[in-house]
Amino acid sequence: MESSEYFVSINDLSKRLSVPAHTLRYWEKQFPTAVRPTTGAGGRRYYRAETVEKLIVIKDLLYTHGMTIAGVKKMLREGSLPVAATDALPDTVQVSVPAAVVDQPVVVAPSVDLSAVDAAIDLLESARNLLQ
């Protein structure tokens, strides 16, 4: 973010972070202490540089590190949200995640071949018909 640019509109920030504007508005509701834009004429949202940096970290934690909204809220409550120490908006931000978060098991849904699922359903329906 350029030092001459004190406020960023929600549309500009949405493009820079590659996140829809409605997601930024949702994050305002979920993280009211961290994300408080200034509203201008007509209720337009403008974000300060500090808020932009927090949003970069929040996006990275949610999208890159797979944290939940509740996990990020907990980090905010505890004051342990990492700080982005950069003047530019990079593609990703390197953040240190607490060991307590890293040690939690991650549940990943396996990729499923839907044709195999359909075949299994057909087989089960045939079996049910035979039993009736």
Contacts in CASP RR format, 6 or more apart in sequence:
PFRMAT RR
TARGET T0000
AUTHOR 0000-0000-0000
METHOD contacts of the structure
MODEL  1
MESSEYFVSINDLSKRLSVPAHTLRYWEKQFPTAVRPTTGAGGRRYYRAE
TVEKLIVIKDLLYTHGMTIAGVKKMLREGSLPVAATDALPDTVQVSVPAA
VVDQPVVVAPSVDLSAVDAAIDLLESARNLLQ
1 8 0 8 1.000
1 49 0 8 1.000
1 52 0 8 1.000
1 53 0 8 1.000
1 87 0 8 1.000
1 88 0 8 1.000
1 89 0 8 1.000
2 87 0 8 1.000
3 87 0 8 1.000
5 49 0 8 1.000
6 48 0 8 1.000
6 49 0 8 1.000
7 38 0 8 1.000
7 46 0 8 1.000
7 47 0 8 1.000
7 48 0 8 1.000
8 16 0 8 1.000
8 46 0 8 1.000
8 47 0 8 1.000
8 49 0 8 1.000
8 52 0 8 1.000
9 44 0 8 1.000
9 45 0 8 1.000
9 46 0 8 1.000
9 47 0 8 1.000
10 21 0 8 1.000
10 24 0 8 1.000
10 25 0 8 1.000
10 37 0 8 1.000
10 44 0 8 1.000
10 45 0 8 1.000
10 46 0 8 1.000
10 47 0 8 1.000
11 21 0 8 1.000
13 24 0 8 1.000
13 47 0 8 1.000
13 52 0 8 1.000
13 55 0 8 1.000
14 20 0 8 1.000
14 21 0 8 1.000
14 23 0 8 1.000
14 24 0 8 1.000
16 89 0 8 1.000
17 24 0 8 1.000
17 55 0 8 1.000
17 56 0 8 1.000
17 59 0 8 1.000
17 89 0 8 1.000
19 59 0 8 1.000
24 35 0 8 1.000
24 45 0 8 1.000
24 55 0 8 1.000
25 45 0 8 1.000
27 35 0 8 1.000
27 55 0 8 1.000
27 58 0 8 1.000
28 35 0 8 1.000
28 36 0 8 1.000
28 37 0 8 1.000
28 45 0 8 1.000
30 69 0 8 1.000
30 73 0 8 1.000
31 54 0 8 1.000
31 58 0 8 1.000
31 72 0 8 1.000
31 73 0 8 1.000
31 76 0 8 1.000
33 76 0 8 1.000
34 51 0 8 1.000
34 54 0 8 1.000
34 58 0 8 1.000
34 76 0 8 1.000
34 81 0 8 1.000
35 47 0 8 1.000
35 51 0 8 1.000
35 54 0 8 1.000
35 55 0 8 1.000
35 58 0 8 1.000
36 51 0 8 1.000
37 45 0 8 1.000
37 46 0 8 1.000
37 47 0 8 1.000
37 48 0 8 1.000
37 51 0 8 1.000
38 45 0 8 1.000
38 46 0 8 1.000
38 47 0 8 1.000
38 48 0 8 1.000
39 45 0 8 1.000
39 46 0 8 1.000
40 46 0 8 1.000
47 55 0 8 1.000
52 89 0 8 1.000
53 83 0 8 1.000
53 84 0 8 1.000
53 86 0 8 1.000
54 81 0 8 1.000
54 84 0 8 1.000
56 84 0 8 1.000
56 86 0 8 1.000
56 89 0 8 1.000
56 90 0 8 1.000
56 93 0 8 1.000
57 81 0 8 1.000
57 82 0 8 1.000
57 83 0 8 1.000
57 84 0 8 1.000
57 93 0 8 1.000
57 95 0 8 1.000
58 72 0 8 1.000
58 81 0 8 1.000
60 92 0 8 1.000
60 93 0 8 1.000
60 95 0 8 1.000
61 67 0 8 1.000
61 72 0 8 1.000
61 75 0 8 1.000
61 82 0 8 1.000
61 95 0 8 1.000
61 97 0 8 1.000
62 68 0 8 1.000
62 69 0 8 1.000
62 72 0 8 1.000
64 92 0 8 1.000
65 95 0 8 1.000
65 97 0 8 1.000
65 101 0 8 1.000
66 106 0 8 1.000
67 97 0 8 1.000
67 101 0 8 1.000
71 101 0 8 1.000
72 81 0 8 1.000
75 81 0 8 1.000
75 98 0 8 1.000
80 98 0 8 1.000
82 95 0 8 1.000
82 96 0 8 1.000
82 97 0 8 1.000
84 93 0 8 1.000
84 95 0 8 1.000
86 93 0 8 1.000
END
